[in-house]
Structures are given as C-alpha cells and as structure tokens.
Amino acid sequence: MKRVTGIGGIFFKTDDPERLAAWYRTHLGIAVEPGTSYALLRRRDEADDAMTVWALFERDSDYFGGDGAFMVNYRVDDLDALLAALRSEGVAVDDRLEETPDGRFAWLTDPEGNRIELWEPPRAKADAV
C-alpha cells in the first residue's frame, strides 16, 4: 500500500495573513493574489489536483485542531486503508473524517504534537495524477 504520494498543501498561522501574503509575494514570488491568503503552486505540466496549496490562516483558526503554527497536508491514494494501518500502529488519528467535493480529509498528530492533514483527492482527479 502506498502511504503518502505528495504534498497537498502547506498551511501557516499568522497574526496578519494579508501582510504576510504580501511579503511572500514580494520576496519569494509566491503568487498570492491580493485580497486572498492562498496560492496554488504547480509546474506547468501538472494536472490541477497535483498542485500544492500554500495558505495562511488567522492565528486563532481552529482548523489545525491545535495550537501549532503550521500544518502539512499530504496527498494519499487510499485514505481508509492508510487510516486503518496508522491506527493499528498506534498512531493518534482523529475520529473526524471530512468528505467534500474536493476530496476526503483526515487528521493525525505526530509524536512531537505537529498536526498532519491527509487528503485523498476525488477519484476522477486522483486517477489523473
């Protein structure tokens, strides 16, 4: 079974998403559109779902499920099989599973307390990767 197949996104917490987005846009060339707090990173030859989302969240956001300043989203092929394997290995996996038009999401925490988001793209998108 494949486990992680790529990075789906990198998320940061910040006190001022617009200011920090402008800094990354200006100094590192990350294409954050003014008025937003995210960018889609991909090579020209990649399919849309092979892109990586780079996003900023308000410091008090509870999306990460904890106090961490960042969270990495990993792309996976078979979320159910991976979650079952992780649980059998004693990994702290959240009970919550979210299904959206963009795919299925689950969360876990590594031994150092870092939050991890797992993302299984919708089947049609996953097959194109």
C-alpha positions as CSV (number, residue, x, y, z in Angstrom):
1,M,0.0,0.0,0.0
2,K,1.3,3.4,-0.9
3,R,1.2,5.8,2.0
4,V,1.9,9.5,1.1
5,T,2.1,10.3,-2.6
6,G,2.8,14.0,-2.4
7,I,2.3,17.3,-0.6
8,G,-1.2,18.6,-1.0
9,G,-0.7,21.8,1.0
10,I,1.3,23.8,3.5
11,F,-0.6,25.9,5.9
12,F,0.7,28.6,8.3
13,K,-0.9,30.6,11.1
14,T,-0.2,34.3,11.2
15,D,-1.4,37.4,13.0
16,D,-1.9,39.2,9.7
17,P,-2.5,37.0,6.7
18,E,-2.6,39.8,4.1
19,R,0.6,41.4,5.3
20,L,2.5,38.0,5.4
21,A,1.0,37.1,2.0
22,A,2.3,40.4,0.5
23,W,5.8,39.6,2.0
24,Y,5.8,36.1,0.4
25,R,4.5,37.5,-2.9
26,T,7.1,40.3,-3.0
27,H,10.2,38.5,-1.7
28,L,9.7,34.8,-2.7
29,G,7.4,35.2,-5.7
30,I,4.6,33.1,-4.3
31,A,1.6,34.1,-6.4
32,V,-0.8,35.0,-3.6
33,E,-3.5,37.2,-5.2
34,P,-4.0,40.5,-3.3
35,G,-7.0,40.1,-1.0
36,T,-6.5,36.4,-0.6
37,S,-4.4,34.3,1.7
38,Y,-3.5,31.3,-0.5
39,A,-1.7,30.4,-3.7
40,L,-1.8,27.3,-5.9
41,L,1.7,26.0,-6.7
42,R,2.3,23.7,-9.6
43,R,4.6,23.0,-12.5
44,R,3.2,23.9,-15.9
45,D,2.8,20.3,-16.9
46,E,1.0,19.1,-13.8
47,A,-2.7,18.4,-13.6
48,D,-4.8,20.7,-11.3
49,D,-5.0,18.2,-8.5
50,A,-1.2,17.7,-8.5
51,M,-0.8,21.2,-7.3
52,T,0.2,22.2,-3.8
53,V,-1.9,24.7,-1.9
54,W,0.1,27.3,0.1
55,A,-2.2,29.1,2.6
56,L,-2.2,31.4,5.5
57,F,-4.7,31.2,8.4
58,E,-5.6,33.6,11.2
59,R,-3.6,32.9,14.3
60,D,-6.8,31.9,16.2
61,S,-8.0,29.5,13.5
62,D,-9.1,26.1,14.9
63,Y,-8.8,24.4,11.5
64,F,-5.4,22.9,12.6
65,G,-7.1,21.3,15.6
66,G,-4.4,22.6,18.0
67,D,-2.0,25.4,18.8
68,G,0.6,24.6,16.1
69,A,1.8,27.4,13.8
70,F,1.8,25.2,10.7
71,M,0.2,22.1,9.2
72,V,1.2,20.0,6.2
73,N,-1.4,18.3,4.0
74,Y,-0.2,15.1,2.5
75,R,-1.9,13.6,-0.6
76,V,-2.8,9.9,-0.3
77,D,-4.3,7.3,-2.6
78,D,-6.4,5.2,-0.2
79,L,-7.4,7.2,2.9
80,D,-9.3,4.4,4.5
81,A,-6.6,1.8,4.2
82,L,-3.9,4.2,5.5
83,L,-6.1,5.3,8.5
84,A,-6.6,1.6,9.4
85,A,-2.9,0.9,9.1
86,L,-2.0,4.0,11.2
87,R,-4.5,3.1,13.9
88,S,-3.1,-0.5,14.1
89,E,0.3,1.0,14.5
90,G,-0.9,3.1,17.5
91,V,-0.8,6.5,15.7
92,A,-3.1,9.2,17.2
93,V,-5.6,9.6,14.4
94,D,-8.7,11.8,14.9
95,D,-12.1,10.2,14.7
96,R,-13.2,13.0,12.4
97,L,-13.3,12.3,8.6
98,E,-14.5,15.0,6.2
99,E,-15.8,14.4,2.7
100,T,-16.1,17.3,0.4
101,P,-16.3,17.8,-3.4
102,D,-12.5,18.4,-3.2
103,G,-11.9,15.0,-1.7
104,R,-11.7,13.3,1.7
105,F,-9.7,14.6,4.6
106,A,-8.5,13.2,7.9
107,W,-6.1,14.4,10.6
108,L,-3.5,13.0,12.9
109,T,-0.8,14.2,15.3
110,D,2.9,13.1,15.1
111,P,4.8,12.3,18.3
112,E,6.0,15.9,18.7
113,G,2.5,17.3,18.5
114,N,2.5,18.5,14.9
115,R,-0.8,18.3,13.1
116,I,-1.0,16.4,9.8
117,E,-3.8,16.5,7.3
118,L,-4.3,13.6,4.9
119,W,-6.1,14.3,1.7
120,E,-7.5,11.7,-0.8
121,P,-8.4,13.7,-4.0
122,P,-11.8,12.8,-5.6
123,R,-11.3,9.5,-7.6
124,A,-11.5,11.2,-11.0
125,K,-8.9,13.7,-10.0
126,A,-6.7,11.1,-8.3
127,D,-6.7,8.9,-11.4
128,A,-5.3,11.8,-13.5
129,V,-2.3,12.3,-11.2
